[in-house]
Amino acid sequence: MAESTSAENRIEQGYFSFLTVEGAEAAVTEAEKIKRLEKQLDYGKPGMVLALYKKAVEGRVFSTPEGFAYLLKLREYLKKNAPEENVPGIPVEVFTGEDKERAEKARAEEKIAALKEANHVLRTGRVTQRIIIVFLGIGIIIMMVIATLSDSPNILNYERVLQDRYSSWEQELKDREESVRERELELKRQEK
């Protein structure tokens, strides 16, 4: 893996030396990735090599000198074996790290925009929720007023309505009984 040289306090890895352990470990990871790619890559098929090269450049697959050296090797192969193909260059910002800074800034801006959008959606949802609650409350109040003022029995006024009905029936019965008594008395008087 990574070897350390005590003379300059640098870490040797492959053809390059690194200032940090993290940089050397990243180079080791990329070297292993390159070995796996080399096992699967068929240099007899320039189209396959070109596809791998384009994917590696566009996807920013490599970020250490080990990976850049491999990209350069692939590019030289493609220039010799596929001259009619348009082989894109390796973006300079990959080497300088400017691309990472821009990408991090763009990601931060995207996160901020997404958070603002989520906040807006939540606020809109809360306002909508409150409006719906107010309308439902008003609807319930209206239904209770209608139910209270209605003559038909319901859960709010059934006892009063039933008592009113029975009292009106009772009054009707009393009136009928009174009229029947009066007729009976009249009939008794006529018989005599």
DRENDO-1510 file (C-alpha; in Angstrom, 1 decimal, always signed):
<recs>
REC; n; res; u; v; w
REC; 1; MET; +0.0; +0.0; +0.0 .
REC; 2; ALA; +1.3; +3.5; +0.9 .
REC; 3; GLU; +4.9; +3.8; +2.0 .
REC; 4; SER; +6.3; +6.7; +4.0 .
REC; 5; THR; +9.6; +8.4; +3.5 .
REC; 6; SER; +10.9; +10.1; +6.5 .
REC; 7; ALA; +13.3; +12.4; +4.7 .
REC; 8; GLU; +10.6; +14.8; +3.5 .
REC; 9; ASN; +7.6; +13.5; +5.5 .
REC; 10; ARG; +5.9; +12.6; +2.2 .
REC; 11; ILE; +4.0; +9.4; +1.5 .
REC; 12; GLU; +5.1; +7.5; -1.6 .
REC; 13; GLN; +2.4; +5.7; -3.7 .
REC; 14; GLY; +3.1; +4.4; -7.1 .
REC; 15; TYR; +5.0; +7.0; -9.2 .
REC; 16; PHE; +3.8; +9.9; -7.0 .
REC; 17; SER; +4.4; +11.2; -3.4 .
REC; 18; PHE; +1.7; +12.8; -1.3 .
REC; 19; LEU; +1.6; +15.2; +1.6 .
REC; 20; THR; -1.3; +13.5; +3.4 .
REC; 21; VAL; -2.3; +10.0; +4.2 .
REC; 22; GLU; -5.8; +10.7; +2.8 .
REC; 23; GLY; -4.3; +11.6; -0.6 .
REC; 24; ALA; -2.2; +8.5; -0.7 .
REC; 25; GLU; -5.2; +6.3; +0.3 .
REC; 26; ALA; -7.3; +7.9; -2.4 .
REC; 27; ALA; -4.5; +7.0; -4.9 .
REC; 28; VAL; -4.4; +3.4; -3.6 .
REC; 29; THR; -8.2; +3.2; -4.1 .
REC; 30; GLU; -7.9; +4.6; -7.7 .
REC; 31; ALA; -5.0; +2.2; -8.4 .
REC; 32; GLU; -7.2; -0.8; -7.4 .
REC; 33; LYS; -10.0; +0.6; -9.5 .
REC; 34; ILE; -7.6; +0.9; -12.5 .
REC; 35; LYS; -6.5; -2.7; -12.0 .
REC; 36; ARG; -10.1; -3.9; -12.1 .
REC; 37; LEU; -10.8; -1.9; -15.2 .
REC; 38; GLU; -7.7; -3.2; -17.0 .
REC; 39; LYS; -8.8; -6.8; -16.4 .
REC; 40; GLN; -12.2; -6.1; -18.1 .
REC; 41; LEU; -11.0; -3.8; -20.8 .
REC; 42; ASP; -10.3; -5.2; -24.3 .
REC; 43; TYR; -7.8; -3.0; -26.1 .
REC; 44; GLY; -8.7; -4.7; -29.3 .
REC; 45; LYS; -12.0; -2.8; -29.3 .
REC; 46; PRO; -11.2; +1.0; -29.5 .
REC; 47; GLY; -15.0; +1.7; -29.2 .
REC; 48; MET; -15.1; +0.1; -25.8 .
REC; 49; VAL; -12.0; +2.0; -24.7 .
REC; 50; LEU; -13.5; +5.3; -25.9 .
REC; 51; ALA; -16.7; +4.6; -24.0 .
REC; 52; LEU; -14.8; +3.9; -20.8 .
REC; 53; TYR; -12.6; +7.0; -21.3 .
REC; 54; LYS; -15.7; +9.3; -22.0 .
REC; 55; LYS; -17.5; +7.9; -19.0 .
REC; 56; ALA; -14.5; +8.4; -16.7 .
REC; 57; VAL; -13.9; +12.0; -17.9 .
REC; 58; GLU; -17.6; +13.0; -17.7 .
REC; 59; GLY; -18.2; +11.3; -14.4 .
REC; 60; ARG; -15.0; +12.7; -12.8 .
REC; 61; VAL; -14.2; +9.2; -11.8 .
REC; 62; PHE; -10.5; +9.9; -11.1 .
REC; 63; SER; -9.2; +12.6; -8.8 .
REC; 64; THR; -5.6; +11.6; -8.0 .
REC; 65; PRO; -2.5; +11.7; -10.2 .
REC; 66; GLU; -2.7; +7.9; -10.5 .
REC; 67; GLY; -6.1; +8.2; -12.1 .
REC; 68; PHE; -5.0; +11.2; -14.3 .
REC; 69; ALA; -2.0; +9.1; -15.6 .
REC; 70; TYR; -4.4; +6.3; -16.5 .
REC; 71; LEU; -6.7; +8.8; -18.4 .
REC; 72; LEU; -3.7; +10.1; -20.3 .
REC; 73; LYS; -2.7; +6.5; -21.2 .
REC; 74; LEU; -6.2; +5.8; -22.5 .
REC; 75; ARG; -6.2; +9.1; -24.4 .
REC; 76; GLU; -2.9; +8.3; -26.1 .
REC; 77; TYR; -4.1; +4.8; -27.0 .
REC; 78; LEU; -7.3; +6.3; -28.6 .
REC; 79; LYS; -5.3; +8.9; -30.6 .
REC; 80; LYS; -3.3; +6.1; -32.1 .
REC; 81; ASN; -6.0; +3.5; -32.6 .
REC; 82; ALA; -9.1; +5.5; -33.2 .
REC; 83; PRO; -7.9; +8.7; -34.9 .
REC; 84; GLU; -11.3; +9.3; -36.6 .
REC; 85; GLU; -13.1; +9.4; -33.3 .
REC; 86; ASN; -13.5; +12.7; -31.4 .
REC; 87; VAL; -11.7; +12.1; -28.1 .
REC; 88; PRO; -12.5; +14.8; -25.6 .
REC; 89; GLY; -9.7; +16.3; -23.6 .
REC; 90; ILE; -9.4; +16.0; -19.8 .
REC; 91; PRO; -10.9; +19.1; -18.2 .
REC; 92; VAL; -8.2; +21.2; -16.5 .
REC; 93; GLU; -10.4; +21.9; -13.5 .
REC; 94; VAL; -10.1; +18.2; -12.7 .
REC; 95; PHE; -6.4; +18.8; -12.0 .
REC; 96; THR; -6.8; +22.2; -10.2 .
REC; 97; GLY; -9.7; +21.3; -8.0 .
REC; 98; GLU; -11.7; +24.4; -9.2 .
REC; 99; ASP; -14.4; +22.0; -10.4 .
REC; 100; LYS; -14.9; +20.6; -6.9 .
REC; 101; GLU; -15.3; +24.1; -5.4 .
REC; 102; ARG; -17.8; +25.0; -8.0 .
REC; 103; ALA; -19.6; +21.7; -7.6 .
REC; 104; GLU; -19.8; +22.1; -3.8 .
REC; 105; LYS; -21.0; +25.7; -4.2 .
REC; 106; ALA; -23.7; +24.5; -6.7 .
REC; 107; ARG; -24.7; +21.7; -4.4 .
REC; 108; ALA; -25.0; +24.1; -1.5 .
REC; 109; GLU; -27.1; +26.4; -3.6 .
REC; 110; GLU; -29.3; +23.5; -4.7 .
REC; 111; LYS; -29.8; +22.4; -1.1 .
REC; 112; ILE; -30.7; +26.0; +0.0 .
REC; 113; ALA; -33.2; +26.2; -2.9 .
REC; 114; ALA; -34.7; +22.8; -2.0 .
REC; 115; LEU; -35.0; +23.9; +1.6 .
REC; 116; LYS; -36.7; +27.1; +0.6 .
REC; 117; GLU; -39.1; +25.2; -1.6 .
REC; 118; ALA; -39.9; +22.8; +1.1 .
REC; 119; ASN; -40.4; +25.6; +3.6 .
REC; 120; HIS; -42.8; +27.3; +1.1 .
REC; 121; VAL; -44.7; +24.1; +0.6 .
REC; 122; LEU; -45.0; +23.6; +4.4 .
REC; 123; ARG; -46.2; +27.2; +4.9 .
REC; 124; THR; -48.7; +26.9; +2.0 .
REC; 125; GLY; -49.9; +23.6; +3.5 .
REC; 126; ARG; -50.4; +25.2; +6.9 .
REC; 127; VAL; -52.4; +28.1; +5.5 .
REC; 128; THR; -54.5; +25.7; +3.5 .
REC; 129; GLN; -55.0; +23.6; +6.5 .
REC; 130; ARG; -56.1; +26.5; +8.6 .
REC; 131; ILE; -58.5; +27.7; +6.0 .
REC; 132; ILE; -60.1; +24.2; +5.8 .
REC; 133; ILE; -60.4; +24.1; +9.6 .
REC; 134; VAL; -62.1; +27.4; +9.7 .
REC; 135; PHE; -64.6; +26.4; +6.9 .
REC; 136; LEU; -65.3; +23.1; +8.7 .
REC; 137; GLY; -65.9; +24.9; +12.0 .
REC; 138; ILE; -68.3; +27.3; +10.3 .
REC; 139; GLY; -70.0; +24.4; +8.7 .
REC; 140; ILE; -70.4; +22.6; +12.0 .
REC; 141; ILE; -71.8; +25.7; +13.7 .
REC; 142; ILE; -74.3; +26.2; +10.8 .
REC; 143; MET; -75.4; +22.6; +11.1 .
REC; 144; MET; -76.0; +22.9; +14.8 .
REC; 145; VAL; -78.1; +26.0; +14.4 .
REC; 146; ILE; -80.2; +24.4; +11.7 .
REC; 147; ALA; -80.6; +21.3; +13.8 .
REC; 148; THR; -81.6; +23.3; +16.8 .
REC; 149; LEU; -84.2; +25.4; +14.9 .
REC; 150; SER; -85.6; +22.4; +13.0 .
REC; 151; ASP; -88.9; +20.9; +13.9 .
REC; 152; SER; -87.9; +17.4; +13.0 .
REC; 153; PRO; -86.4; +15.4; +15.8 .
REC; 154; ASN; -82.7; +15.0; +16.0 .
REC; 155; ILE; -80.1; +14.3; +18.6 .
REC; 156; LEU; -80.1; +17.9; +19.8 .
REC; 157; ASN; -83.8; +18.5; +20.2 .
REC; 158; TYR; -85.5; +15.1; +20.2 .
REC; 159; GLU; -86.7; +15.3; +23.8 .
REC; 160; ARG; -88.3; +18.7; +23.3 .
REC; 161; VAL; -90.0; +17.6; +20.0 .
REC; 162; LEU; -91.3; +14.4; +21.6 .
REC; 163; GLN; -92.7; +16.3; +24.6 .
REC; 164; ASP; -94.3; +18.8; +22.4 .
REC; 165; ARG; -95.9; +16.1; +20.3 .
REC; 166; TYR; -97.2; +14.2; +23.3 .
REC; 167; SER; -98.6; +17.3; +24.9 .
REC; 168; SER; -100.4; +18.2; +21.7 .
REC; 169; TRP; -101.8; +14.7; +21.5 .
REC; 170; GLU; -102.8; +14.9; +25.1 .
REC; 171; GLN; -104.6; +18.2; +24.5 .
REC; 172; GLU; -106.3; +16.7; +21.5 .
REC; 173; LEU; -107.5; +13.7; +23.5 .
REC; 174; LYS; -108.8; +16.0; +26.3 .
REC; 175; ASP; -110.7; +18.1; +23.7 .
REC; 176; ARG; -112.2; +15.0; +22.1 .
REC; 177; GLU; -113.2; +13.5; +25.5 .
REC; 178; GLU; -114.8; +16.8; +26.4 .
REC; 179; SER; -116.7; +16.9; +23.2 .
REC; 180; VAL; -117.8; +13.3; +23.7 .
REC; 181; ARG; -119.0; +14.1; +27.2 .
REC; 182; GLU; -120.9; +17.1; +26.0 .
REC; 183; ARG; -122.7; +15.0; +23.3 .
REC; 184; GLU; -123.5; +12.3; +25.9 .
REC; 185; LEU; -125.0; +14.9; +28.1 .
REC; 186; GLU; -127.0; +16.3; +25.3 .
REC; 187; LEU; -128.2; +12.9; +24.3 .
REC; 188; LYS; -129.2; +12.1; +27.8 .
REC; 189; ARG; -131.2; +15.4; +27.9 .
REC; 190; GLN; -132.9; +14.6; +24.7 .
REC; 191; GLU; -133.9; +11.1; +25.9 .
REC; 192; LYS; -135.6; +12.5; +29.0 .
</recs>
